[in-house]
Amino acid sequence: MEMQYPIFTEDMKKTHTILIPNMAPVQFRILAAAMEFKGYKVELLGNCGSQVSELGLKYVHNDTCYPALLVIGQLLDALNSGKYDLEHTALIITQTGGGCRASNYIFLLRKALEKAGYGSIPVLSLNFSGLEKGNSLPMDLTFIRMALAAIYYGDLLVTLKAQTAPYETHPGDALALQEKWLDEICGWIRQGRGFSQKEMKAAMLRIAAEFAAIPVRRVPKVKVGVVGEIYVKYSPLGNNDLEEFLATQDCEVNLPGLMGFVQYCAYNPSETARLYGGSFLEKHVSDLILAYIGTMEKVIIKALRDNGYHAPLPFSELTKLTEGLISKGDKMGEGWLLTAEMAELIRAGYENIICAQPFGCLPNHICGKGMINKLRELYPEANITPIDYDPSATRVNQENRIKLMLAVARERLAERASLAESAARESGREAPASEAAEREEAAV
């Protein structure tokens, strides 16, 4: 007998608050504003702590992947908090529609709600694959454009803060500017503006220029790239505040943008048709979507480069980095994108890489951990450490493994600085510390 579950109806928009699990805090904050523009009452969750994973373990089988445990645990913890009117509360969860177990989280969540006594609470699906018909967030063109804008803006703000904060002369400037722009962008989106290409182009150039105006002292620092399964890669709850920890270790962090994953998902259907057969339209539909996304990708890259920041490769160039490494037919989970991102980071000077993966996530173990030796063959400077995230993995062990990787990175940084000084002496002059720092910055 088919399981019956409560449906989120149009009338509930006026009466229900939708709780959103928090994966990418910056991007999802703008996405929440887009939902508010469409008439929904929403709250982006921030509850963390050991009770979240404990609830996940209690109501979800422990063989299920770690992100599912955390997402479901966070939602159950919120419902248990007493903050919400449970008769007027709903939940939302994303579905990729791919072969990853993430597409089944919604069914695990409904089962957990039933077991926990919350079976009457409706669950909405956020997906672009036509799943959960009649119970998914309506995807009209306006909302799709707003959702893309949320990712565009969010990626830019994350990148600018990450490349500014480690060097700022007044700690907190970059974070304050990020908050200022987040408030402003969310205000625009709630008013139904700020998401046209013309508006975004003007805003992004202003945003990048303001970050570039923050007083900084550019000295050599260890540069760390973070890749991995999409949830533990971005979620502070999933990765035990990895970015914050790396900041305490005096590192600059490069977290590849969420838009890269969107482009990867858009690229794959046509690649499937090219590999296994399909119509002309199926083979080229991805090109149309990627061309639209690529218009704003160029704007972000220009805004970063024109203001002295490192910009990621265009997606069309990123796909070429798989050659000699991994087939683009490998597209379960993060698939070939994970390997390509590691190659890009190494080539850009972020050769110290943390590969964050849920324990037991087969696609990530193959495309992440399984590709490390091959990457080291091609890029001998690669300093990659895989970190498993799981209820049984302790933060202390994870951070100790990262510290070992950082110790190697600092040794190499010191060696490069020493070589630069030796080269300066051989040229007949002693390089000032500031000049050596600038030269090291340019070399990296």
C-alpha positions as CSV (number, residue, x, y, z in Angstrom):
1,M,0.0,0.0,0.0
2,E,1.4,3.4,-1.0
3,M,2.3,5.6,1.9
4,Q,0.1,8.7,2.3
5,Y,1.8,11.9,3.4
6,P,0.6,15.5,3.9
7,I,0.7,17.8,1.0
8,F,1.8,21.5,1.1
9,T,-1.2,23.4,-0.4
10,E,-1.3,26.9,-1.9
11,D,-3.4,28.1,1.1
12,M,-0.5,27.1,3.4
13,K,1.6,29.9,2.0
14,K,-0.3,32.3,4.2
15,T,-0.3,30.2,7.4
16,H,2.8,28.1,7.5
17,T,6.5,28.8,8.2
18,I,8.8,26.7,6.1
19,L,12.0,25.6,7.8
20,I,15.1,25.4,5.5
21,P,18.1,23.2,6.4
22,N,21.3,25.3,6.1
23,M,23.8,23.9,3.6
24,A,25.5,27.0,2.1
25,P,24.8,29.8,4.6
26,V,25.4,32.8,2.2
27,Q,23.8,31.5,-0.9
28,F,20.8,30.0,1.0
29,R,20.2,33.3,2.8
30,I,19.5,35.0,-0.6
31,L,17.5,32.0,-1.8
32,A,15.3,32.4,1.3
33,A,14.7,36.0,0.3
34,A,13.6,34.7,-3.2
35,M,11.1,32.4,-1.5
36,E,9.8,35.3,0.6
37,F,9.3,37.3,-2.6
38,K,7.1,34.4,-3.9
39,G,4.9,34.8,-0.8
40,Y,6.3,32.1,1.5
41,K,7.2,32.6,5.1
42,V,10.6,30.9,5.7
43,E,13.3,30.5,8.3
44,L,16.8,29.4,7.5
45,L,18.0,27.1,10.3
46,G,21.2,27.7,12.3
47,N,20.8,25.2,15.1
48,C,24.0,23.0,15.5
49,G,25.4,20.9,18.2
50,S,25.8,17.2,19.0
51,Q,22.0,16.8,19.5
52,V,21.5,17.3,15.8
53,S,23.6,14.2,14.8
54,E,22.2,12.3,17.7
55,L,18.6,12.9,16.5
56,G,19.6,11.9,13.0
57,L,21.1,8.7,14.3
58,K,18.0,8.0,16.3
59,Y,15.6,8.3,13.4
60,V,17.7,7.4,10.4
61,H,19.5,4.1,9.8
62,N,23.2,4.6,10.6
63,D,24.3,3.3,7.2
64,T,22.7,6.3,5.6
65,C,25.1,9.0,4.5
66,Y,26.2,11.6,7.0
67,P,24.6,14.6,5.3
68,A,21.2,12.9,5.5
69,L,21.7,12.3,9.2
70,L,22.5,16.0,9.7
71,V,19.8,17.5,7.5
72,I,17.1,15.3,9.1
73,G,18.6,15.8,12.6
74,Q,18.6,19.6,12.2
75,L,15.0,19.7,11.1
76,L,13.9,17.4,14.0
77,D,15.9,19.4,16.5
78,A,14.1,22.6,15.3
79,L,10.7,20.9,15.6
80,N,11.7,19.7,19.2
81,S,12.8,23.2,20.2
82,G,9.3,24.5,21.0
83,K,9.9,27.7,18.9
84,Y,7.4,26.8,16.2
85,D,3.6,26.3,16.0
86,L,3.7,22.7,14.7
87,E,0.3,23.0,13.2
88,H,1.6,25.8,11.0
89,T,5.1,24.5,10.2
90,A,6.4,22.9,7.0
91,L,9.8,21.7,5.9
92,I,11.7,21.9,2.6
93,I,14.5,19.7,1.3
94,T,16.4,19.7,-2.0
95,Q,16.5,16.8,-4.5
96,T,19.1,16.5,-7.2
97,G,17.3,13.8,-9.2
98,G,20.6,12.0,-9.8
99,G,22.0,8.6,-8.7
100,C,23.2,9.9,-5.4
101,R,21.3,8.9,-2.2
102,A,20.5,12.6,-1.7
103,S,17.5,12.3,-4.0
104,N,15.9,9.9,-1.5
105,Y,16.4,12.2,1.6
106,I,12.8,13.4,1.3
107,F,11.5,9.8,1.8
108,L,13.9,9.3,4.8
109,L,12.7,12.6,6.2
110,R,9.0,11.7,6.0
111,K,9.7,8.3,7.6
112,A,11.7,10.0,10.4
113,L,8.9,12.5,11.0
114,E,6.4,9.7,11.3
115,K,8.5,7.9,13.8
116,A,9.1,11.1,15.8
117,G,5.4,12.0,16.0
118,Y,5.5,14.7,13.4
119,G,3.8,12.8,10.6
120,S,1.3,15.7,9.9
121,I,4.0,18.1,8.9
122,P,4.2,18.6,5.1
123,V,7.6,18.4,3.3
124,L,8.2,20.4,0.1
125,S,10.8,19.4,-2.5
126,L,13.1,21.9,-4.1
127,N,14.3,20.4,-7.4
128,F,14.7,21.2,-11.1
129,S,14.0,17.6,-12.2
130,G,10.2,17.5,-12.1
131,L,10.2,15.3,-9.0
132,E,7.4,15.3,-6.4
133,K,4.8,16.8,-8.8
134,G,2.1,18.6,-6.8
135,N,4.3,18.9,-3.7
136,S,7.4,20.8,-5.0
137,L,8.3,24.4,-5.0
138,P,6.8,25.9,-8.2
139,M,9.6,26.7,-10.6
140,D,8.5,29.6,-12.7
141,L,11.1,31.6,-14.7
142,T,11.2,34.4,-12.2
143,F,12.1,32.1,-9.3
144,I,14.7,30.2,-11.4
145,R,16.4,33.5,-12.2
146,M,16.3,34.6,-8.6
147,A,17.7,31.2,-7.5
148,L,20.5,31.6,-10.0
149,A,21.1,35.1,-8.8
150,A,21.3,33.8,-5.2
151,I,24.1,31.5,-6.2
152,Y,25.9,34.1,-8.3
153,Y,25.9,36.7,-5.6
154,G,26.6,34.2,-2.9
155,D,29.6,32.8,-4.7
156,L,31.0,36.2,-5.3
157,L,30.6,37.3,-1.6
158,V,32.2,34.1,-0.3
159,T,35.2,34.4,-2.7
160,L,35.8,38.1,-1.9
161,K,35.6,37.6,1.8
162,A,37.9,34.5,1.7
163,Q,40.6,36.3,-0.3
164,T,40.4,39.5,1.8
165,A,39.9,38.5,5.4
166,P,43.2,36.7,6.0
167,Y,45.1,39.9,5.0
168,E,42.9,42.7,6.4
169,T,44.7,45.2,8.7
170,H,41.5,45.7,10.7
171,P,40.0,42.2,11.6
172,G,36.3,42.0,10.8
173,D,36.2,44.4,7.9
174,A,35.6,41.7,5.2
175,L,32.9,40.0,7.3
176,A,31.1,43.3,8.0
177,L,31.1,44.2,4.3
178,Q,29.8,40.7,3.4
179,E,26.9,41.2,5.9
180,K,26.2,44.7,4.5
181,W,25.9,43.4,1.0
182,L,23.9,40.3,2.0
183,D,21.4,42.5,3.7
184,E,21.2,44.8,0.7
185,I,20.9,42.0,-1.9
186,C,18.2,40.2,0.2
187,G,16.3,43.5,0.3
188,W,16.4,43.8,-3.4
189,I,15.3,40.2,-4.0
190,R,12.3,40.6,-1.6
191,Q,11.3,43.6,-3.6
192,G,11.5,41.7,-6.9
193,R,14.6,43.5,-8.2
194,G,18.4,43.0,-8.4
195,F,18.3,39.7,-10.4
196,S,18.4,40.9,-14.0
197,Q,21.7,40.5,-15.8
198,K,22.1,44.3,-16.1
199,E,21.4,44.8,-12.4
200,M,23.7,42.0,-11.3
201,K,26.6,43.2,-13.5
202,A,26.4,46.7,-12.0
203,A,26.1,45.4,-8.4
204,M,29.0,42.8,-8.8
205,L,31.4,45.4,-10.0
206,R,30.5,47.7,-7.1
207,I,30.8,44.8,-4.6
208,A,34.2,43.7,-5.8
209,A,35.5,47.3,-5.8
210,E,34.4,47.8,-2.2
211,F,36.1,44.7,-1.0
212,A,39.3,45.7,-2.9
213,A,39.2,49.0,-1.0
214,I,39.5,47.3,2.4
215,P,43.0,48.0,3.8
216,V,45.1,44.8,3.6
217,R,48.7,43.7,4.0
218,R,49.4,41.0,1.4
219,V,52.0,38.7,2.9
220,P,52.6,35.0,2.0
221,K,50.1,32.6,3.6
222,V,49.3,29.0,3.2
223,K,46.6,28.7,0.6
224,V,44.1,25.9,1.1
225,G,41.5,24.6,-1.3
226,V,38.4,22.7,0.0
227,V,36.5,20.2,-2.2
228,G,34.3,17.3,-1.6
229,E,30.7,16.1,-1.2
230,I,28.5,19.2,-1.7
231,Y,26.9,19.3,1.8
232,V,30.1,18.7,3.9
233,K,32.0,21.0,1.5
234,Y,29.8,24.0,2.3
235,S,27.9,23.4,5.5
236,P,29.6,24.5,8.8
237,L,27.4,21.9,10.5
238,G,28.6,19.2,8.1
239,N,32.3,20.0,8.2
240,N,32.7,21.1,11.9
241,D,33.2,24.8,11.0
242,L,36.1,24.0,8.7
243,E,36.5,27.5,7.3
244,E,36.6,29.0,10.7
245,F,39.2,26.5,11.8
246,L,41.4,27.2,8.8
247,A,41.1,30.9,9.6
248,T,42.5,30.2,13.1
249,Q,45.4,28.5,11.4
250,D,46.2,31.7,9.4
251,C,45.3,30.3,6.0
252,E,43.6,31.7,2.9
253,V,40.8,29.3,1.9
254,N,39.5,28.7,-1.7
255,L,36.0,27.2,-1.7
256,P,35.0,26.6,-5.3
257,G,31.6,28.2,-6.0
258,L,28.2,26.5,-5.8
259,M,27.5,27.6,-9.4
260,G,30.1,25.1,-10.5
261,F,27.9,22.3,-9.2
262,V,24.9,23.8,-11.0
263,Q,26.8,24.0,-14.3
264,Y,28.0,20.4,-13.7
265,C,24.4,19.3,-13.3
266,A,23.3,21.2,-16.4
267,Y,26.2,19.7,-18.4
268,N,25.7,16.1,-17.6
269,P,22.4,15.3,-19.4
270,S,23.8,16.2,-22.8
271,E,27.0,14.3,-22.0
272,T,24.9,11.3,-21.2
273,A,23.2,11.6,-24.6
274,R,26.5,12.0,-26.4
275,L,27.9,8.9,-24.6
276,Y,24.9,6.6,-24.8
277,G,22.8,8.0,-27.7
278,G,20.0,10.6,-27.9
279,S,18.4,13.2,-30.1
280,F,20.1,16.3,-31.4
281,L,18.2,18.4,-28.8
282,E,19.2,16.1,-25.9
283,K,22.8,16.3,-27.0
284,H,22.8,20.1,-27.1
285,V,20.2,21.3,-24.6
286,S,23.0,21.7,-22.0
287,D,24.8,24.1,-24.3
288,L,21.8,26.5,-24.2
289,I,21.6,26.4,-20.3
290,L,25.3,26.8,-19.9
291,A,25.5,29.7,-22.3
292,Y,22.9,31.6,-20.2
293,I,24.8,30.8,-17.0
294,G,28.1,31.7,-18.7
295,T,27.0,35.3,-19.3
296,M,27.1,36.1,-15.6
297,E,30.1,33.8,-15.1
298,K,32.1,36.2,-17.3
299,V,31.0,39.1,-15.2
300,I,32.1,37.5,-11.9
301,I,35.5,36.5,-13.4
302,K,36.0,40.1,-14.7
303,A,34.9,41.7,-11.4
304,L,37.4,39.6,-9.5
305,R,40.3,40.0,-11.9
306,D,39.9,43.7,-12.4
307,N,40.1,44.2,-8.6
308,G,43.2,42.1,-8.1
309,Y,41.5,38.9,-6.9
310,H,42.0,35.3,-8.1
311,A,39.2,34.2,-10.3
312,P,38.1,30.6,-11.1
313,L,38.4,29.2,-14.5
314,P,35.4,29.4,-16.8
315,F,33.4,26.1,-16.6
316,S,34.2,25.4,-20.3
317,E,37.9,25.4,-19.3
318,L,37.3,23.4,-16.1
319,T,35.9,20.5,-18.2
320,K,39.2,20.2,-20.1
321,L,41.1,19.5,-16.9
322,T,39.5,16.0,-16.7
323,E,41.5,14.9,-19.8
324,G,44.0,12.3,-18.8
325,L,42.4,12.1,-15.3
326,I,38.8,10.9,-15.3
327,S,35.9,10.3,-17.8
328,K,33.1,12.8,-17.8
329,G,30.8,9.8,-17.9
330,D,31.6,9.5,-14.2
331,K,28.8,11.7,-12.8
332,M,27.3,10.1,-9.7
333,G,27.4,12.6,-6.8
334,E,30.0,15.2,-7.5
335,G,31.7,12.9,-10.0
336,W,34.3,14.3,-12.4
337,L,33.7,17.8,-11.1
338,L,35.4,16.9,-7.8
339,T,38.6,15.7,-9.6
340,A,38.6,18.7,-12.0
341,E,38.2,21.2,-9.0
342,M,41.3,19.7,-7.4
343,A,43.3,20.0,-10.6
344,E,42.2,23.6,-11.0
345,L,43.1,24.5,-7.4
346,I,46.6,23.0,-7.7
347,R,47.2,24.9,-10.9
348,A,46.0,28.1,-9.3
349,G,48.5,27.8,-6.4
350,Y,46.0,26.3,-3.9
351,E,47.9,23.0,-3.9
352,N,47.1,22.3,-0.3
353,I,43.7,20.6,-0.5
354,I,41.2,19.2,2.0
355,C,38.9,16.6,0.4
356,A,35.9,16.6,2.7
357,Q,33.8,13.4,2.3
358,P,31.1,11.6,4.2
359,F,32.4,8.2,5.3
360,G,30.9,5.6,3.0
361,C,30.0,8.1,0.2
362,L,31.2,5.9,-2.7
363,P,31.2,8.5,-5.5
364,N,33.4,10.8,-3.4
365,H,35.8,8.1,-2.3
366,I,36.3,7.2,-6.0
367,C,36.4,10.7,-7.5
368,G,38.1,12.3,-4.5
369,K,40.3,10.0,-2.4
370,G,40.7,7.6,-5.3
371,M,42.2,10.2,-7.6
372,I,44.8,11.6,-5.2
373,N,47.7,9.4,-6.4
374,K,46.9,10.2,-10.1
375,L,46.8,14.0,-9.3
376,R,50.1,13.7,-7.5
377,E,51.6,12.1,-10.6
378,L,50.6,15.0,-12.7
379,Y,51.1,17.7,-10.1
380,P,54.0,16.7,-7.8
381,E,53.4,19.8,-5.6
382,A,49.9,18.5,-4.7
383,N,49.4,18.3,-0.9
384,I,46.0,16.6,-0.5
385,T,44.4,15.1,2.6
386,P,41.0,13.4,2.6
387,I,39.0,14.0,5.7
388,D,36.1,11.7,6.6
389,Y,33.0,13.3,8.3
390,D,30.8,10.9,10.2
391,P,29.0,10.7,13.5
392,S,31.9,8.6,14.9
393,A,34.6,10.9,13.6
394,T,35.8,13.4,16.2
395,R,36.6,17.0,15.5
396,V,40.0,16.6,17.3
397,N,41.1,13.8,14.9
398,Q,39.9,15.7,11.9
399,E,41.7,18.9,12.9
400,N,44.9,17.0,13.8
401,R,45.0,15.5,10.3
402,I,44.5,18.9,8.8
403,K,47.3,20.3,11.0
404,L,49.7,17.7,9.6
405,M,48.8,18.8,6.1
406,L,49.3,22.4,7.0
407,A,52.7,21.6,8.6
408,V,53.9,20.4,5.2
409,A,52.4,23.4,3.5
410,R,54.2,25.8,5.9
411,E,57.5,24.1,5.3
412,R,57.1,24.5,1.5
413,L,56.1,28.1,1.9
414,A,59.2,28.8,4.0
415,E,61.4,27.0,1.4
416,R,60.0,29.2,-1.4
417,A,60.6,32.4,0.7
418,S,64.2,31.2,1.3
419,L,64.8,30.6,-2.4
420,A,63.4,34.1,-3.2
421,E,65.7,35.7,-0.7
422,S,68.7,33.7,-2.1
423,A,67.8,34.8,-5.6
424,A,67.7,38.4,-4.5
425,R,71.1,38.1,-2.8
426,E,72.6,36.6,-5.9
427,S,71.4,39.5,-7.9
428,G,73.5,41.7,-5.7
429,R,71.0,43.2,-3.3
430,E,69.1,42.3,-0.2
431,A,65.3,42.2,-0.8
432,P,63.2,44.0,1.8
433,A,60.7,41.8,3.6
434,S,57.8,43.6,1.9
435,E,59.3,43.2,-1.5
436,A,60.0,39.5,-0.9
437,A,56.4,39.1,0.3
438,E,55.1,40.7,-2.9
439,R,57.3,38.5,-5.1
440,E,56.1,35.4,-3.2
441,E,52.5,36.6,-3.7
442,A,53.1,37.0,-7.4
443,A,54.8,33.6,-7.7
444,V,51.9,31.8,-5.9
